[in-house]
Amino acid sequence: MTQTVTIPLPADWRDFFALTKPRVMSLVIFTGLCGLLAAPVTINPVLGFTAILCIAIGAGGAAALNMWWEADLDAGMKRTAARPIPAGRMDPTAARDFGIALSVLSVLLMGLAIGWLTAAILAVSIVYYAVVYTIWLKPRTPQNIVIGGGAGAFPPLIGWVAATGHVTAMPVLLFAIIFFWTPPHFWALALFVQSDYAKVGIPMMPVVAGETSTRRQILAYAVLLLPLSALPWWIGGTGAIYGVSALVLSALFVALAWRVGMRQRTGPDDPMQPERQLFKFSILYLFVLFAALVADRWLVVQG
């Protein structure tokens, strides 16, 4: 019997770009930039650009390694089957080497141009996502998103440290805000794509604990996020623009999470509109919240 061997087609630049998860990277770059701009010092524009470039390259490298490791899982899910490796457009080895090269380049450039403390935090963030979350947490525990949320919470911390050279309470709070934002954001998505995760055996919370438990936990994290998001204002690290924005945005977040948390689906064909609304709003929430953080800092400088 003749075996057919599938040879990946030559990948082009769009496939390599897709490996970096550009949609996710846009949020990483934005929060990293906001951390840098909100810091109480002014960084040289060239160095600032270099720091954000390193954050972007590092995030892209970690994403490429994630796609390389999860290629078989991606092939089994409708949402990810068209990615470069499962679609047969890229050799897995090329994706792995690309991810390693980007990761190493970002850390070395950050260390040489900005400082080795910032580079070390960037390195930890890459390892956290590519190894701790992707290889260890995601396939083993329904708490994967909770613990793994730290991976996406590093950018504002890195941006702040790039500007100041040290870690203080403010960047740690920015890290914590994204850490607690991640579970309700991602579980809202997981609720309406849970069949994909179940099919490939990924123990996401809706698959393992069920929808009711997941909905309650979404609401719980949203409630915790409300006072946490206002802490930078309460400790005097920001002004009223950020503080009021944080309270209003978080109250809306809780309201949407309440709809999700208190809702019971009547069947598989029941549309999941509240879940989709929460997922979309959660992205807007983070963008506006961090924009308000920068606006506060800009007014202080102008004043």
C-alpha positions, 0 to 999 in steps of 0.5 A: 500500500502506497503512503501519501506524504504531505509536504508543506507548501512554501510559506510566505511572509503572511504565514510567518506574520500569522504565527505572531498572532497579530490581533493578540499582539496589538493588545500586547503592544498597546498595554506595553506602550501605555505602561511606558507612557504612564511611567513618571519619567520621560524616556528617550523616544528612540529607546522607547520605540526600541522597548516596545519593538522588543515587547512586540518581537518577544510576544510574536516569538512566544506566539509562534512557539505556541502555534508550533507546539499546538499544531495538532490541536489546532488542526482539530479545532474549527477556529484554528484549523486555518493557521499556517501549520495545520493548514499545511502551509508551513513546516513545523520546524520552520515555525519553531526556529522562527519563534526561538529566533524572535524570542532570543532577539527580543531579549538580547536587544532589550538587554543591550538597549534598555537594561537587563532587568527589563530583559529578564522580565521579558524573558520570563514572560516569553517562557511563561507563555510558551512553556508554563502556559502552553506546555504545562498548564493548558493541557492539564488543568481547567485553571490554565487561564487563571494561572496562565493569565500572567503571560498576558499581564507582563507588557505594562510592567515591562513598559514601565520598568523600561522607562524607570529601571525599577519595579514599584507598586503601580506596574504591579497593579497594572499587571494584576488588573490584566491578570484578573481581567483575563479569566472573564475575558477568555471564559466568555470566548470559551463558552461559545467555542467549548465544543472545539476544546472538548473535541481535542481534549483541552480542559477549559473551564466550561468543558470540565466544570460546566457552563453554570460554574464557569458563568459564576466564576466569570461574575466573581472575577468581574466583581473582584476587578472593580475595586482592583482597577480603581486601586491605582487611583486610590493609592495616588498613582493616577488622577481622576480621569483614570479613577472615574474611567476605571469605576465606570468601565468596571461597573459596565463589565460587572453588569455584562458579567451579571447577565452571563453569570445569571443566565441559563441556556435552554439548549444548544441552539440558544444564541449566546449573545450576552457571552459574545457581548462580554467578550467584545466589551472586555477588549474595549475595556482594556483599551479604554482603561489603559488609554485613560491611564496615559491621558492622566499622565499626559495632563500631569506633564502638561500641567 
